[in-house]
């Protein structure tokens, strides 16, 4: 699933133009955030693992 950005609690961790590899839609992303699941995020060819409990905002 592609997103424009994800903003986390820490200002240093703002991801832009990303793809969430282990999520298929917004509903699944919302459930993953509620359950504090780890997300696999691909940005500029690099893959990051992000604990979704740190996400305060995302933009589809």
MOPE-V428728 format. One record per pair of residues at least 6 apart in sequence whose ideal C-beta (glycine too) atoms are under 7 Angstrom apart, sorted by the first residue. I is the first residue (numbers start at 0). J is the second residue. D is the distance in whole Angstrom. If there is no record, write none. Layout:
I&J&D / I&J&D
This chain:
0&18&7 / 0&19&5 / 0&22&5 / 0&23&6 / 0&24&6 / 0&28&7 / 1&18&5 / 2&17&5 / 2&19&6 / 2&57&6 / 2&58&6 / 2&59&6 / 3&15&7 / 3&16&7 / 3&58&4 / 3&59&7 / 4&13&6 / 4&14&6 / 4&15&5 / 4&57&7 / 4&58&5 / 5&14&5 / 5&17&6 / 5&54&6 / 5&57&5 / 6&13&5 / 6&55&6 / 6&56&4 / 7&13&7 / 7&53&4 / 7&54&6 / 7&55&7 / 8&53&5 / 8&55&6 / 14&40&6 / 14&42&5 / 17&40&5 / 17&41&6 / 17&42&5 / 18&41&5 / 19&28&7 / 19&38&6 / 19&39&7 / 19&40&6 / 20&39&4 / 20&41&6 / 21&38&6 / 21&39&5 / 22&28&5 / 22&31&6 / 22&38&7 / 25&59&6 / 31&38&6 / 31&51&5 / 32&51&4 / 32&54&6 / 35&50&7 / 35&51&6 / 35&52&4 / 36&51&5 / 37&48&5 / 37&49&7 / 37&50&6 / 38&49&5 / 38&51&5 / 39&46&6 / 39&48&6 / 40&47&5 / 40&49&5
